[in-house]
Amino acid sequence: MDLLYISGSGRSGSTLVERLLHASQRFVAVGEFHVLWRLPHDQITCSCGARLPDDPFWQPVLASAGIGAPEIAELARLEARVARTGRIAAAGFSLDRLRDDPEVTAFLAPQLAILAAVARAAGRDIVVDSSKAGPRAFVMATLAASHSVHLWRHPTAVIASWRSKKFDQGLGTLMARPGIPAAAADWWKVEQLARRLAREAPVAMVDYDRLCADPAPVLAQALAAAGIAGDAGIPWADSHSVVAGAHYHSLNGNPDRFDRGPIRVAARSVDWSKQSAADRLLVPAAGALLGALYPRPG
């Protein structure tokens, strides 16, 4: 079993990428895997529509991996200790030092058991985790079988998306709308960690706009750069459409994960008419500053 970890800020296109990969017979996508211990299970709705406690895919997977409430609680405790920028910085951003950390090993062991059970149940050999978090990208990169893809979307578009109202079908409520400083800080932090990780291990940098403009070759190049050999086997219906994969059991992510039709790849532009006057002024200013600090890759 191999793992593909997708990092990036929120609203960077990770759900789109994981849905494209899941359409292949090589990949099984699990969404934002870390919600398994971050949220109460009765608040998690799988993309199949089932609540996690009743999910016909996830419950046998967890049982097969020997994971119950005590193990989930321990994952939450360990994440709070090891998947933190301060802990990674204290290790000098060294993957070797993180590999030698007993708490990192303890944090990863039950996850590997779950993800291996996912691969067996799905009959696929590459599991896609789109948790996106930067510190988690470092922790996952300590694994020999892990591959990293980082999504870069222009910070103006990301912050504007965060400021827009969007309903989360899984939670049954509007998604969080962080303020401009919080959204900007999230983008900056994830981008900074991705660039730092790229000094330690291969990280395929993917520009959201280029992906949307020419998805098949951009995605193929990203997978090759991440160290995944061979044809991805994505069933493209045309240059920008893919037949959605069956048996998709994403734990969390963009509400698009509940869509059932063909996957259409198209960039989403900002509808400035729905932004406040203050946001129309401040969001582009913040985006321009961040974009200058960490410009478009490649």
ROVO-384583 format. One record per residue (C-alpha): residue number from 1; residue in one letter; z, y, x. Coordinates in nm, 3 decimals, padded with zeros to 5 digits, m for minus. Each point is the difference from the previous one (the first is absolute). Layout:
! ROVO-384583
@i NUM&aa A&w Z&v Y&u X
...
END
This chain:
! ROVO-384583
@i 1&aa M&w 00.000&v 00.000&u 00.000
@i 2&aa D&w m00.088&v 00.350&u 00.116
@i 3&aa L&w 00.139&v 00.328&u m00.134
@i 4&aa L&w m00.181&v 00.328&u m00.055
@i 5&aa Y&w 00.228&v 00.301&u m00.032
@i 6&aa I&w m00.136&v 00.320&u m00.153
@i 7&aa S&w 00.181&v 00.318&u 00.100
@i 8&aa G&w m00.060&v 00.353&u m00.122
@i 9&aa S&w 00.149&v 00.272&u m00.210
@i 10&aa G&w 00.036&v m00.041&u m00.373
@i 11&aa R&w m00.326&v 00.068&u m00.186
@i 12&aa S&w m00.207&v m00.099&u 00.303
@i 13&aa G&w m00.208&v m00.273&u m00.164
@i 14&aa S&w 00.200&v m00.309&u 00.095
@i 15&aa T&w m00.023&v m00.156&u m00.347
@i 16&aa L&w m00.378&v 00.040&u 00.008
@i 17&aa V&w m00.024&v m00.170&u 00.339
@i 18&aa E&w 00.227&v m00.289&u m00.092
@i 19&aa R&w m00.193&v m00.060&u m00.325
@i 20&aa L&w m00.326&v m00.011&u 00.196
@i 21&aa L&w 00.147&v m00.251&u 00.244
@i 22&aa H&w 00.154&v m00.212&u m00.276
@i 23&aa A&w m00.349&v m00.045&u m00.147
@i 24&aa S&w m00.079&v m00.212&u 00.306
@i 25&aa Q&w 00.089&v m00.367&u 00.024
@i 26&aa R&w 00.171&v 00.069&u 00.334
@i 27&aa F&w 00.263&v 00.252&u m00.112
@i 28&aa V&w 00.289&v 00.006&u m00.245
@i 29&aa A&w 00.152&v 00.342&u m00.070
@i 30&aa V&w 00.364&v 00.039&u m00.100
@i 31&aa G&w 00.017&v 00.379&u m00.042
@i 32&aa E&w 00.298&v 00.189&u 00.138
@i 33&aa F&w 00.193&v m00.308&u 00.104
@i 34&aa H&w 00.317&v 00.186&u 00.096
@i 35&aa V&w 00.080&v 00.079&u m00.365
@i 36&aa L&w 00.111&v m00.363&u m00.024
@i 37&aa W&w 00.336&v 00.109&u 00.143
@i 38&aa R&w m00.020&v 00.372&u m00.072
@i 39&aa L&w m00.012&v m00.016&u m00.379
@i 40&aa P&w 00.196&v m00.204&u m00.256
@i 41&aa H&w m00.221&v m00.293&u m00.096
@i 42&aa D&w 00.007&v 00.085&u m00.369
@i 43&aa Q&w m00.166&v 00.333&u 00.091
@i 44&aa I&w m00.290&v m00.159&u 00.188
@i 45&aa T&w m00.316&v m00.067&u m00.199
@i 46&aa C&w m00.263&v m00.214&u 00.169
@i 47&aa S&w m00.364&v 00.106&u m00.031
@i 48&aa C&w m00.048&v m00.308&u m00.218
@i 49&aa G&w 00.222&v 00.174&u m00.258
@i 50&aa A&w 00.308&v m00.221&u 00.033
@i 51&aa R&w 00.344&v 00.126&u 00.091
@i 52&aa L&w 00.108&v m00.153&u 00.330
@i 53&aa P&w 00.281&v m00.220&u m00.144
@i 54&aa D&w m00.259&v m00.167&u m00.227
@i 55&aa D&w m00.300&v 00.012&u 00.231
@i 56&aa P&w m00.187&v m00.334&u 00.013
@i 57&aa F&w m00.120&v 00.067&u 00.355
@i 58&aa W&w 00.293&v 00.168&u 00.171
@i 59&aa Q&w 00.284&v m00.215&u m00.131
@i 60&aa P&w m00.142&v m00.328&u 00.140
@i 61&aa V&w m00.086&v 00.182&u 00.324
@i 62&aa L&w 00.357&v 00.124&u 00.045
@i 63&aa A&w 00.139&v m00.343&u m00.088
@i 64&aa S&w m00.233&v m00.168&u 00.248
@i 65&aa A&w 00.115&v 00.243&u 00.271
@i 66&aa G&w 00.366&v m00.063&u m00.080
@i 67&aa I&w 00.058&v 00.364&u m00.093
@i 68&aa G&w 00.260&v 00.104&u m00.256
@i 69&aa A&w 00.224&v 00.297&u m00.072
@i 70&aa P&w 00.208&v m00.032&u 00.322
@i 71&aa E&w m00.311&v 00.003&u 00.219
@i 72&aa I&w m00.147&v 00.297&u m00.189
@i 73&aa A&w 00.324&v 00.194&u 00.048
@i 74&aa E&w 00.000&v m00.083&u 00.370
@i 75&aa L&w m00.359&v 00.123&u 00.034
@i 76&aa A&w 00.104&v 00.333&u m00.152
@i 77&aa R&w 00.296&v 00.025&u 00.238
@i 78&aa L&w m00.208&v m00.082&u 00.307
@i 79&aa E&w m00.284&v 00.233&u m00.093
@i 80&aa A&w 00.247&v 00.287&u m00.019
@i 81&aa R&w 00.095&v m00.078&u 00.360
@i 82&aa V&w m00.322&v m00.100&u 00.178
@i 83&aa A&w m00.295&v 00.157&u m00.186
@i 84&aa R&w 00.103&v 00.351&u 00.094
@i 85&aa T&w m00.168&v 00.252&u 00.226
@i 86&aa G&w 00.326&v 00.055&u 00.189
@i 87&aa R&w 00.040&v m00.371&u 00.075
@i 88&aa I&w m00.360&v m00.023&u 00.119
@i 89&aa A&w 00.035&v 00.312&u 00.214
@i 90&aa A&w 00.321&v m00.141&u 00.150
@i 91&aa A&w m00.207&v m00.301&u 00.110
@i 92&aa G&w m00.238&v 00.240&u 00.173
@i 93&aa F&w m00.269&v m00.088&u m00.257
@i 94&aa S&w m00.032&v m00.326&u 00.193
@i 95&aa L&w m00.121&v m00.300&u m00.198
@i 96&aa D&w 00.146&v m00.232&u 00.264
@i 97&aa R&w 00.347&v 00.150&u m00.043
@i 98&aa L&w m00.029&v m00.023&u m00.377
@i 99&aa R&w m00.105&v m00.366&u 00.028
@i 100&aa D&w 00.315&v m00.067&u 00.202
@i 101&aa D&w 00.223&v 00.163&u m00.263
@i 102&aa P&w 00.187&v m00.274&u m00.193
@i 103&aa E&w 00.018&v 00.215&u m00.313
@i 104&aa V&w m00.377&v 00.050&u 00.002
@i 105&aa T&w m00.043&v m00.376&u 00.029
@i 106&aa A&w 00.244&v m00.056&u m00.286
@i 107&aa F&w m00.182&v 00.259&u m00.212
@i 108&aa L&w m00.340&v m00.159&u 00.056
@i 109&aa A&w 00.091&v m00.369&u m00.040
@i 110&aa P&w 00.043&v m00.009&u m00.380
@i 111&aa Q&w m00.302&v 00.225&u m00.046
@i 112&aa L&w m00.215&v m00.242&u 00.197
@i 113&aa A&w 00.126&v m00.285&u m00.216
@i 114&aa I&w m00.100&v 00.190&u m00.316
@i 115&aa L&w m00.338&v 00.109&u 00.133
@i 116&aa A&w m00.081&v m00.353&u 00.119
@i 117&aa A&w 00.083&v m00.125&u m00.349
@i 118&aa V&w m00.232&v 00.268&u m00.143
@i 119&aa A&w m00.284&v m00.116&u 00.225
@i 120&aa R&w 00.053&v m00.362&u m00.103
@i 121&aa A&w 00.016&v 00.081&u m00.370
@i 122&aa A&w m00.313&v 00.215&u 00.016
@i 123&aa G&w m00.193&v m00.227&u 00.233
@i 124&aa R&w m00.081&v 00.295&u 00.229
@i 125&aa D&w 00.070&v 00.043&u 00.371
@i 126&aa I&w 00.055&v 00.378&u 00.030
@i 127&aa V&w 00.275&v 00.178&u m00.195
@i 128&aa V&w m00.038&v 00.375&u m00.059
@i 129&aa D&w 00.315&v 00.213&u m00.018
@i 130&aa S&w m00.068&v 00.361&u m00.104
@i 131&aa S&w 00.358&v 00.128&u 00.029
@i 132&aa K&w m00.140&v 00.294&u 00.205
@i 133&aa A&w 00.336&v 00.102&u 00.156
@i 134&aa G&w m00.029&v 00.106&u 00.364
@i 135&aa P&w 00.321&v m00.161&u 00.131
@i 136&aa R&w m00.095&v m00.326&u m00.172
@i 137&aa A&w m00.337&v 00.012&u 00.178
@i 138&aa F&w 00.186&v m00.014&u 00.333
@i 139&aa V&w 00.219&v m00.289&u m00.113
@i 140&aa M&w m00.295&v m00.201&u m00.133
@i 141&aa A&w m00.197&v 00.067&u 00.320
@i 142&aa T&w 00.257&v m00.204&u 00.195
@i 143&aa L&w m00.153&v m00.311&u m00.157
@i 144&aa A&w m00.279&v m00.169&u 00.194
@i 145&aa A&w m00.194&v m00.076&u m00.319
@i 146&aa S&w 00.023&v 00.354&u m00.139
@i 147&aa H&w m00.291&v 00.245&u m00.010
@i 148&aa S&w 00.025&v 00.372&u m00.077
@i 149&aa V&w m00.226&v 00.234&u m00.198
@i 150&aa H&w 00.097&v 00.364&u m00.045
@i 151&aa L&w m00.151&v 00.213&u m00.276
@i 152&aa W&w m00.053&v 00.369&u 00.068
@i 153&aa R&w m00.070&v 00.225&u m00.296
@i 154&aa H&w m00.017&v 00.376&u 00.035
@i 155&aa P&w 00.351&v 00.138&u m00.058
@i 156&aa T&w m00.126&v 00.261&u m00.247
@i 157&aa A&w m00.130&v m00.277&u m00.226
@i 158&aa V&w 00.313&v m00.210&u 00.049
@i 159&aa I&w 00.243&v 00.280&u m00.082
@i 160&aa A&w m00.208&v 00.114&u m00.298
@i 161&aa S&w m00.003&v m00.356&u m00.131
@i 162&aa W&w 00.378&v m00.021&u 00.031
@i 163&aa R&w 00.031&v 00.326&u m00.192
@i 164&aa S&w m00.216&v m00.133&u m00.287
@i 165&aa K&w 00.144&v m00.184&u m00.298
@i 166&aa K&w m00.070&v m00.373&u 00.003
@i 167&aa F&w 00.141&v m00.271&u m00.225
@i 168&aa D&w 00.134&v m00.317&u 00.163
@i 169&aa Q&w m00.066&v m00.290&u m00.235
@i 170&aa G&w 00.227&v m00.225&u 00.204
@i 171&aa L&w 00.305&v 00.224&u m00.033
@i 172&aa G&w m00.095&v 00.135&u m00.342
@i 173&aa T&w 00.048&v 00.360&u 00.109
@i 174&aa L&w m00.169&v 00.283&u 00.187
@i 175&aa M&w m00.020&v m00.051&u 00.374
@i 176&aa A&w 00.220&v 00.217&u 00.220
@i 177&aa R&w m00.137&v 00.345&u 00.079
@i 178&aa P&w 00.160&v 00.106&u 00.329
@i 179&aa G&w m00.005&v 00.362&u 00.102
@i 180&aa I&w m00.253&v 00.123&u 00.252
@i 181&aa P&w 00.245&v m00.013&u 00.296
@i 182&aa A&w 00.101&v m00.360&u m00.079
@i 183&aa A&w m00.361&v m00.117&u m00.049
@i 184&aa A&w m00.107&v 00.176&u 00.320
@i 185&aa A&w 00.290&v m00.151&u 00.196
@i 186&aa D&w m00.088&v m00.349&u m00.124
@i 187&aa W&w m00.363&v 00.040&u 00.109
@i 188&aa W&w 00.104&v 00.136&u 00.341
@i 189&aa K&w 00.257&v m00.272&u 00.064
@i 190&aa V&w m00.232&v m00.289&u m00.085
@i 191&aa E&w m00.285&v 00.150&u 00.200
@i 192&aa Q&w 00.220&v 00.061&u 00.302
@i 193&aa L&w 00.128&v m00.358&u 00.000
@i 194&aa A&w m00.349&v m00.145&u m00.043
@i 195&aa R&w m00.128&v 00.191&u 00.302
@i 196&aa R&w 00.305&v m00.111&u 00.199
@i 197&aa L&w m00.048&v m00.363&u m00.102
@i 198&aa A&w m00.364&v 00.017&u 00.110
@i 199&aa R&w 00.127&v 00.045&u 00.358
@i 200&aa E&w 00.179&v m00.335&u m00.024
@i 201&aa A&w m00.240&v m00.218&u m00.201
@i 202&aa P&w m00.345&v 00.011&u m00.161
@i 203&aa V&w m00.002&v 00.216&u m00.314
@i 204&aa A&w m00.322&v 00.041&u m00.195
@i 205&aa M&w m00.015&v 00.363&u m00.115
@i 206&aa V&w m00.190&v 00.041&u m00.327
@i 207&aa D&w m00.111&v 00.335&u m00.141
@i 208&aa Y&w 00.027&v m00.012&u m00.381
@i 209&aa D&w m00.304&v 00.224&u m00.054
@i 210&aa R&w m00.221&v m00.203&u 00.233
@i 211&aa L&w 00.121&v m00.320&u m00.165
@i 212&aa C&w m00.097&v 00.133&u m00.342
@i 213&aa A&w m00.338&v 00.124&u 00.126
@i 214&aa D&w m00.105&v m00.330&u 00.161
@i 215&aa P&w 00.261&v m00.265&u m00.084
@i 216&aa A&w m00.148&v m00.329&u 00.120
@i 217&aa P&w m00.071&v 00.091&u 00.365
@i 218&aa V&w 00.309&v 00.220&u 00.036
@i 219&aa L&w 00.227&v m00.278&u m00.128
@i 220&aa A&w m00.175&v m00.261&u 00.216
@i 221&aa Q&w 00.044&v 00.218&u 00.309
@i 222&aa A&w 00.367&v 00.054&u m00.083
@i 223&aa L&w 00.070&v m00.371&u m00.032
@i 224&aa A&w m00.173&v m00.070&u 00.330
@i 225&aa A&w 00.198&v 00.278&u 00.169
@i 226&aa A&w 00.320&v m00.148&u m00.142
@i 227&aa G&w m00.082&v m00.334&u 00.160
@i 228&aa I&w m00.115&v m00.194&u m00.306
@i 229&aa A&w m00.305&v m00.200&u 00.098
@i 230&aa G&w m00.287&v m00.108&u m00.220
@i 231&aa D&w m00.154&v 00.120&u m00.323
@i 232&aa A&w 00.255&v 00.124&u m00.252
@i 233&aa G&w m00.202&v m00.159&u m00.279
@i 234&aa I&w 00.047&v 00.288&u m00.244
@i 235&aa P&w m00.235&v m00.055&u m00.299
@i 236&aa W&w m00.175&v 00.337&u m00.016
@i 237&aa A&w m00.190&v 00.042&u m00.326
@i 238&aa D&w m00.171&v 00.309&u 00.144
@i 239&aa S&w 00.073&v 00.252&u 00.274
@i 240&aa H&w 00.308&v 00.136&u m00.178
@i 241&aa S&w 00.116&v m00.273&u m00.240
@i 242&aa V&w 00.184&v m00.328&u 00.039
@i 243&aa V&w 00.077&v m00.275&u m00.248
@i 244&aa A&w 00.381&v m00.001&u m00.026
@i 245&aa G&w 00.181&v m00.303&u 00.137
@i 246&aa A&w 00.185&v m00.238&u m00.231
@i 247&aa H&w 00.371&v m00.084&u 00.019
@i 248&aa Y&w 00.101&v 00.344&u 00.127
@i 249&aa H&w 00.379&v 00.029&u 00.016
@i 250&aa S&w 00.082&v 00.342&u 00.144
@i 251&aa L&w 00.368&v 00.090&u m00.013
@i 252&aa N&w m00.046&v 00.377&u 00.011
@i 253&aa G&w m00.251&v 00.272&u 00.078
@i 254&aa N&w m00.240&v 00.237&u m00.168
@i 255&aa P&w m00.037&v m00.067&u m00.376
@i 256&aa D&w m00.363&v m00.094&u 00.070
@i 257&aa R&w 00.138&v m00.342&u 00.091
@i 258&aa F&w 00.015&v m00.075&u m00.373
@i 259&aa D&w m00.376&v 00.058&u m00.046
@i 260&aa R&w m00.196&v m00.310&u m00.092
@i 261&aa G&w m00.363&v 00.107&u 00.037
@i 262&aa P&w m00.221&v 00.030&u 00.308
@i 263&aa I&w 00.143&v 00.204&u 00.286
@i 264&aa R&w m00.196&v 00.322&u 00.044
@i 265&aa V&w 00.037&v 00.176&u 00.335
@i 266&aa A&w m00.018&v 00.377&u m00.038
@i 267&aa A&w 00.193&v 00.285&u 00.156
@i 268&aa R&w 00.232&v 00.183&u m00.234
@i 269&aa S&w m00.030&v 00.374&u 00.033
@i 270&aa V&w 00.279&v 00.244&u m00.082
@i 271&aa D&w m00.009&v 00.152&u m00.348
@i 272&aa W&w 00.139&v 00.340&u 00.090
@i 273&aa S&w m00.006&v 00.110&u m00.364
@i 274&aa K&w 00.299&v m00.229&u m00.059
@i 275&aa Q&w 00.201&v 00.145&u 00.289
@i 276&aa S&w 00.238&v 00.291&u m00.037
@i 277&aa A&w m00.092&v 00.338&u 00.146
@i 278&aa A&w 00.259&v m00.048&u 00.274
@i 279&aa D&w m00.133&v m00.347&u 00.085
@i 280&aa R&w m00.357&v 00.129&u 00.015
@i 281&aa L&w 00.117&v 00.235&u 00.273
@i 282&aa L&w 00.257&v m00.209&u 00.187
@i 283&aa V&w m00.152&v m00.350&u m00.004
@i 284&aa P&w m00.319&v 00.096&u 00.192
@i 285&aa A&w 00.209&v 00.198&u 00.248
@i 286&aa A&w 00.229&v m00.296&u 00.068
@i 287&aa G&w m00.298&v m00.235&u 00.015
@i 288&aa A&w m00.185&v 00.217&u 00.251
@i 289&aa L&w 00.302&v 00.010&u 00.230
@i 290&aa L&w 00.059&v m00.376&u m00.013
@i 291&aa G&w m00.370&v m00.076&u 00.035
@i 292&aa A&w m00.009&v 00.206&u 00.318
@i 293&aa L&w 00.299&v m00.191&u 00.140
@i 294&aa Y&w m00.145&v m00.343&u m00.080
@i 295&aa P&w m00.375&v 00.037&u m00.058
@i 296&aa R&w m00.236&v m00.245&u m00.162
@i 297&aa P&w m00.027&v m00.317&u 00.214
@i 298&aa G&w m00.312&v m00.101&u 00.184
END
